[in-house]
């Protein structure tokens, strides 16, 4: 059995999980409600798992950089029309992730790509040529057993872990 471990920016570690139980439990990866949500948002009947991993933030780690998990495909085409997402990410709470443990931060509407171009600023960080006008971000806490889904194109970052404990989430990428 191979385990793949990689270091991520911002004092994070990603461990790709095995393709056997408990990670392949249908209630986790193929729940009917989740599959229906995926099909609707990905505009497809075909859904695959791209990545399954546990991502841990080390104790007292800083913020991760703002990023999208994939580059924008067909960027010039998407200035005129909004294409469906090529994938969604599901974050599953394997533990309670409170503000002090650094939940993922999201820039609302940053996945929407159209001809409206703005510059956004969050602290010292700026991003040009985005469609959202939000100069802020949201930080949803999650509890063990909760799931949170977002478009691969959404600008996000791992939050600052102010605690003395590791913070771990389950991360599953669904693609069409």
JOFENQUI-V764401 format. One record per run of one state. SS is the DSSP state (A for helix, B for strand, O for the rest). FROM is the first residue (numbers start at 0). TO is the last residue. If there is no record, write none. Layout:
# JOFENQUI-V764401
ss=SS from=FROM to=TO
ss=SS from=FROM to=TO
This chain:
# JOFENQUI-V764401
ss=O from=0 to=2
ss=B from=3 to=7
ss=O from=8 to=10
ss=B from=11 to=15
ss=O from=16 to=24
ss=A from=25 to=28
ss=O from=29 to=30
ss=A from=31 to=41
ss=O from=42 to=46
ss=B from=47 to=56
ss=O from=57 to=65
ss=B from=66 to=66
ss=O from=67 to=75
ss=A from=76 to=78
ss=O from=79 to=85
ss=B from=86 to=92
ss=O from=93 to=95
ss=B from=96 to=96
ss=O from=97 to=97
ss=A from=98 to=100
ss=O from=101 to=103
ss=B from=104 to=105
ss=O from=106 to=116
ss=B from=117 to=121
ss=O from=122 to=123
ss=B from=124 to=129
ss=O from=130 to=136
ss=B from=137 to=137
ss=O from=138 to=140
ss=B from=141 to=141
ss=O from=142 to=145
ss=B from=146 to=150
ss=O from=151 to=154
ss=B from=155 to=156
ss=O from=157 to=165
ss=B from=166 to=174
ss=O from=175 to=175
